Amino acid sequence: MKQVQYKMIVLDMDDTLLTDDHTISEENKEMIFKAQEMGVYVVLASGRPTSAMTAYAKELKMDFYNSFMLSYNGAVITDLKEDAILFEQMLTKEQIHELYDYSLKNKTHIITYLNDEIVSETDSEYIDVEKHITGLTHNKVASFKDAVQSNAVKCILLEEPSYLKTVEDDLKLTMPHLSVSMSKPFFLEVAQYGIDKAYSLKKLAEKLNIHQSEIIAVGNAGNDLTMIEYAGLGVWVDNVTPELREKADLIVASNNDHGVAEVINRFILN
């Protein structure tokens, strides 16, 4: 690979930047600070709600270094220095209701996000995982449709992984007008048509006048694939979803073994 002067590194959070206990290792942190000192943009790109990313961004001093976050799988872009939303694309109330009907028919759980709360009609071990990851309150409602009377950024369908994989294939065929991707084996993410991490990364790069060849993207799952393919250098951590393994330019150490630090050390510092 010829040496490019990379100007931006975009990092998925869960299972990529974060270790399994949802923390940023000292090794990763040290390398991220070095990259930012050099003037390289470090951008977080996650399926997480914006509020479940902010503390990590501050821990990395991304507000000080004028950086950005892509939350909800790219449906929202936040300018951290200005604490302002640059872009936001929602699902309509009607689309969310349509997804609810689909989830009933296909026997999955469904959640969305309103007023910084997780909204669902049901309880599930998989919804518990999302509560644990995001730290958001779970608002369990009697009627999902009655509760959702406005647009919202995204929905997640949740179920046992091998079954959910078949639902993913079916949903893509049934609702080609929506953006569907897997963030964890039991999280099937649904956003507005065309919305994914690559879409908002491209928008941000154009705003900052950075060419896609000058971007590194690091991820581990299906909802990272578009940005891995878009970036000049697309990198998986070693714990990547097995069927995606061949689809990046490079594989580095796992999320627990400071893969992000390895990328920065090899391609930004050297």
Buried (B, 14 or more C-beta within 10 A) or exposed (E): EEEBEBBBBBBBBBBBBBBEEEEBBEBBBBBBBBBBEEEBBBBBBBBBBBEBBBEBBEEBBBBEBEBBBBBBBBBBBBBBEEEEEBBBBBBEBEBBBBBBEBBEEBEBBBBBBBEEBBBBBBEBEBBEBBBEBBEBEBBEBEEBEEBBEEBBBBBBBBBEEEEBBEBBEEBBEBBEEBBBBBBBBBBBBBBBEEBBBBBBBBBBBEEBEBEBEBBBBBBBBBBBBBBBEBBBBBBBBBBBBEEBEEBBBBBBBBBBBBBBBBBBBBBBEE
